[in-house]
């Protein structure tokens, strides 16, 4: 969530989220982002805070 606040309206990609939290499991980060954040795009999704 902190990454979403820092990035603001620009949003962030899944790769940025993985680097931010130093995650080993990509699927966990993707699941959390899809559950708690809004996304835009198909192949290269950008995640934002839900409004």
N, C-alpha and C positions, 0 to 999 in steps of 0.2 A: 504494500500500500504506500510506503514511503516513496518508492520510485514513481508511482503515479502522481503523487503530490508534487514531487520535484519537477517532473517532466511537464506537468500541467496539460494544456490543450494540445500540445504536440503529440502526446502519447508515447508509448514505447513498444518495441518489438519483443518477441519471445527471447531472442538472443540477448538483448539488453537485460531482460529480467534474469536470465540464467547467470550472466556475468555479475549482476548486482548482488544476488544472494549466494553466489558461489555454489550453485546446486550441482549435484552429481546426476540426478534423475530428471531428465527433460520432461517426462510425462507428468510428474508431480507439479512442476511449475506450470505447465500448460493447463492441467486440470484446475488448479487454483485460479489462474487468470480467467479461464472460461467461466468459472462459477461466480466469481466476485466482481468482475470488471466487464465493461462493454468493449466490443471490438469492432473494427472496421476493416474491410478488405477480405479477400479470399485466401490467396496464397501467402501474401506478406501482411499478416494481421498487425494492426496497431491497437494497443489496449489503452483504455481511458477509465477514469472513475465513473461509476454509474451516477446519473443525475436524477 
